[in-house]
Amino acid sequence: MTKSASDLIRTRISTRAFLPDPVSEAEIRAILDIAKFAPSGGNLQPWKVHVVTGAARDRLVAAVLKAIAENPFADEAELKVYPDNLWEPHRTRRFTVGEQMYALLGIPREDKMARLMNLRKNFEFFGAPAGLFFTLDRRFDKGQWAHLGMFMQSIALVAEERGLATCMQEAWTTRAKTVSAVLGVPDTEQLYCGMALGRPDRAAAVNRLRSERAPLAEFVAFHRD
Ligand SMILES: Cc1cc2nc3c(=O)[nH]c(=O)nc-3n(C[C@H](O)[C@H](O)[C@H](O)COP(=O)(O)O)c2cc1C
């Protein structure tokens, strides 16, 4: 039975362990062909996507892991994943979801090396056979960045509908220069985010993470009368 939009939004999670089973280009094209109906102001459709599978995926992963090995603490990010001095309630939300994930993985707070190694799995797409990278023309402003987000969420939901899973990955921005060089992204385009795409490993503990959401009272104001 097809899942409703409400079901898809509720069941999508950030999947952080995938099966190696390939996802065909036809399947990825079909997902993008639906997701492209995401709205964008003025119908600009500002997004560009680079899809990596097969040998191209493996080459990219190898190049980035090599760069990490050579210079583990390099940061090629052009935009901050989080603002400095993150404030409440966002600070606690970020901390909580991290701790919940590491608890499922059985990695304690003190085991910095295990946490670092886990972070590194981002750069292997958590084992997913396909990766997507989203770029925007540098001339675009905040509005178009928001529209790109709508497109990305649409991809995640269509993937979910098809029994696939995703994880959005801003982690790749820390290696934006390396990724852009390998994929031939021109300087006029800024790499925003990656996305792992594949079949979820349902046996993996990390995929049991259901992150919490704040109640409406914390973020909605109804103006009446
Ligand atoms: C734009 C974006 C980038 C993200 N980047 C990463 C990432 O690099 N690595 C990761 O493990 N999770 C990443 N996440 C996943 C978030 O941590 C996750 O969406 C959040 O904790 C809520 O959990 P859920 O997606 O399972 O509902 C990202 C999410 C978004 C929307």
The ligand as an SDF file (V2000), in Angstrom:
LIG
                    3D

 31 33  0  0  0  0  0  0  0  0999 V2000
   21.0490   19.6510    5.6650 C   0  0  0  0  0  0  0  0  0  0  0  0
   21.3130   18.5260    6.6170 C   0  0  0  0  0  0  0  0  0  0  0  0
   22.6090   18.0710    6.7820 C   0  0  0  0  0  0  0  0  0  0  0  0
   22.8900   16.9970    7.6270 C   0  0  0  0  0  0  0  0  0  0  0  0
   24.1740   16.5350    7.7210 N   0  0  0  0  0  0  0  0  0  0  0  0
   24.4210   15.3960    8.4120 C   0  0  0  0  0  0  0  0  0  0  0  0
   25.7080   14.8040    8.3810 C   0  0  0  0  0  0  0  0  0  0  0  0
   26.6480   15.3130    7.7850 O   0  0  0  0  0  0  0  0  0  0  0  0
   25.8910   13.6340    9.0390 N   0  0  0  0  0  0  0  0  0  0  0  0
   24.8760   13.0180    9.7140 C   0  0  0  0  0  0  0  0  0  0  0  0
   25.1070   11.9490   10.2670 O   0  0  0  0  0  0  0  0  0  0  0  0
   23.6490   13.5680    9.7730 N   0  0  0  0  0  0  0  0  0  0  0  0
   23.3830   14.7290    9.1280 C   0  0  0  0  0  0  0  0  0  0  0  0
   22.1220   15.2740    9.1410 N   0  0  0  0  0  0  0  0  0  0  0  0
   21.0340   14.5900    9.8560 C   0  0  0  0  0  0  0  0  0  0  0  0
   20.5250   15.3280   11.0650 C   0  0  0  0  0  0  0  0  0  0  0  0
   21.3550   15.0960   12.1620 O   0  0  0  0  0  0  0  0  0  0  0  0
   19.0900   14.8020   11.3280 C   0  0  0  0  0  0  0  0  0  0  0  0
   18.2630   15.2050   10.2640 O   0  0  0  0  0  0  0  0  0  0  0  0
   18.4710   15.2810   12.6330 C   0  0  0  0  0  0  0  0  0  0  0  0
   19.1920   14.8290   13.7420 O   0  0  0  0  0  0  0  0  0  0  0  0
   17.0190   14.7870   12.7340 C   0  0  0  0  0  0  0  0  0  0  0  0
   16.9850   13.3860   12.6390 O   0  0  0  0  0  0  0  0  0  0  0  0
   16.1820   12.6160   11.4970 P   0  0  0  0  0  0  0  0  0  0  0  0
   16.6760   13.0750   10.1700 O   0  0  0  0  0  0  0  0  0  0  0  0
   16.4990   11.1560   11.7370 O   0  0  0  0  0  0  0  0  0  0  0  0
   14.7160   12.9150   11.6680 O   0  0  0  0  0  0  0  0  0  0  0  0
   21.8280   16.3750    8.3420 C   0  0  0  0  0  0  0  0  0  0  0  0
   20.5350   16.8580    8.1830 C   0  0  0  0  0  0  0  0  0  0  0  0
   20.2690   17.9110    7.3280 C   0  0  0  0  0  0  0  0  0  0  0  0
   18.8540   18.3900    7.1680 C   0  0  0  0  0  0  0  0  0  0  0  0
  1  2  1  0
  2  3  1  0
  2 30  2  0
  3  4  2  0
  4  5  1  0
  4 28  1  0
  5  6  2  0
  6  7  1  0
  6 13  1  0
  7  8  2  0
  7  9  1  0
  9 10  1  0
 10 11  2  0
 10 12  1  0
 12 13  2  0
 13 14  1  0
 14 15  1  0
 14 28  1  0
 15 16  1  0
 16 17  1  0
 16 18  1  0
 18 19  1  0
 18 20  1  0
 20 21  1  0
 20 22  1  0
 22 23  1  0
 23 24  1  0
 24 25  2  0
 24 26  1  0
 24 27  1  0
 28 29  2  0
 29 30  1  0
 30 31  1  0
M  END
$$$$
